[in-house]
Amino acid sequence: MPNTRSAAKRVRQNEKRRLRNRMHKGRARSFVKKALKLIDQGNLEAAEDMVHQAISALDRAWERGVLHKNTVARKKSRLMKRLNEAKRSSEA
């Protein structure tokens, strides 16, 4: 239990922020997961669209301060790498 009024306010603020951060992080994670699933299934057209949505969600999480910019860059890079490898293997 907080001992002061200001500490109680910080508890309330932190809870609001935690829920907001969780929403943005979960949204990004969901899009990434869906994109990877589509890539693994070989549905590349739908996967490409989902990858763009995932990148958008990751960028939004970075803008909101939920994820670090290097984390977002790493996740986007790995996602594009998987998509491009899948495209290359389907062409061959």
Buried (B, 14 or more C-beta within 10 A) or exposed (E): EEEEEEEEEEEEEEEEEEEEBEEBBEBBBEBBEBBBEBBEEEBBEBBBEBBBBBBEBBBBBBEBEBBEEEEBEEBBEEBEEBBEEBEEEEEE
